[in-house]
Amino acid sequence: LRQVAPLADGGLAGEAGMLAGEIELRRGNPSVAAAELISTARRLVPDHRRLAATTLMLAGEASFVAGDNARYCAMAQDAARIRAFDELPATRVVLEHFAAMSATFSGRHHDAAEPLRRVVDLGDATLDPSAKTLASQAAFTLGEAPRARTLAVQAVTSARARGELAEVPWSMIYVAMSEMLSGQLATATATSLEALQLAESLGQSNSAVDHLTVLAMLAALQGDQETAGLRLAAASAGYVERGLSRPGALGTWAAACVDLAHDRPAEALDRFRRMSLGQSRHCSPIRVMAVPHFVEAAVRCGEREAAYGALTAFERWATTTGGASRIALAHRCRALLAEHEGEAEEHFTEAMRLHRESDSPHDLAGTEMLYAARLRRNRRPKQAREVLREAVQIFDELGARHWVDRAWRELRACGHPGPPGRAPAEAATPRGRGRPGGVGDLSPQQEQIAALVAEGATNREIAARLYISHRTVDHHLRNIFAKLDIRSRVELTKLYR
């Protein structure tokens, strides 16, 4: 590209500038990338509008990663200047996306809703992988997890078919995030691990950091402190050195979730407050999505005023663009803040109904845990037991061992005898032990571990590859052997031949 620069002009020079900016975005400093890409896009506007729109799209992504909302909103004005009704769907997606996300970043959620829906609809009308990724991001912002996942998977499929592998790790961010929003934590983990390995093979170190922080968040939601810590440690140098504000904010949220899961609400609250400092304060979408966990930490620390203030902004977003799953979380927050039992019960009941309606099992089980704790404090152990029994089953199906154990402790505190003579997580498992099974019975992460064992990888090699601890690999292998009714790695390898 350096050799091309003095020889090219017009569209070719613009394409070279766009590629140089994208390289900087994927492995360098996103703020530098944004500046280069904006300059290139403005030179392209008069004669090469489609190329200018693509370049602006990359500049927008760079500004988003850097947490520079002001620059993003300024680019929305550039996008407005090149808008025309006769543009192809892929170009119109970019232009509408700027209008929608600049309104979102500015807190004008009501103004964002209609452009976001137009972006989603336009994404269905194009085969362009980048346009489909933007449409997936819009659907995710609207809280429409299934549609967000469908569009992101289409983006990945289209990029692979075109031989544009460089697009795939970016698209897979929204595959994984939409799976996480739906509570498919094991599937999301497998998606992000695959994307992480591809990003590393392509030299896209910033994309790798993005996926590492998503993986940390997934571990945090399962209460897996050790795995979340390993993944955050692997990501942190990247987002500190290169100014990656978006993954930095997500990493802070993940660490706060670990603190909440292990009864450290004051530490969680401190982390959330640090999200309001430095560049992380500009990552408004992540800060807004984190509000339900912030409210939980604030209520547990007696900081009710701070919780009310944050919840007001979250409710404004959830009711306009957030979807049923996020409205459910708003009701959960209202229940935690309610002073009268009738009001709390009403909000908890509505939250659980909406969790079921939006098919968000992890959030449902989390709400049930909080509701049961309140019922137990108010001396209603029988009702608490009924709620907790479902929570145990959901957490077990999701493979969230920490939360299974914690739910069993709550059950015992409510007078349930508990699982006699066995560890809580084992007793909660509905599957019989020792029954013959098939490889198809394994969870996505168990399938990955089993396949690596079959390839000859040691437990330590598997742990390094999947960013999990050696003990976690041991635990998964014991469950794999039990599900498949086998006793050794040799037998497991035979199943994969």
Secondary structure, DSSP 8 states (H G I E B T S, - for coil): -TTTTTT--HHHHHHHHHHHHHHHHHHS-HHHHHHHHHHHHHHHTTT-HHHHHHHHHHHHHHHHHHT-HHHHHHHHHHHHHT--TTS-HHHHHHHHHHHHHHHHHTT-HHHHHHHHHHHHHHHHT---HHHHHHHHHHHHHTT-HHHHHHHHHHHHHHHHHTT-GGGHHHHHHHHHHHHHHTT-HHHHHHHHHHHHHHHHHHT-HHHHHHHHHHHHHHHHHTT-HHHHHHHHHHHHHHHHHTT-HHHHHHHHHHHHHHHHHTT-HHHHHHHHHHTTSGGGGG-HHHHHHTHHHHHHHHHHTT-HHHHHHHHHHHHHHIIIIIHHHHHHHHHHHHHHH-SSHHHHHHHHHHHHHHHHHTT-HHHHHHHHHHHHHHHHHTT-HHHHHHHHHHHHHHHHHTT-HHHHHHHHHHHHHTT----TTS-HHHHH--S-TT----GGGS-HHHHHHHHHHHTT--HHHHHHHHT--HHHHHHHHHHHHHHHT--SHHHHHHHT-
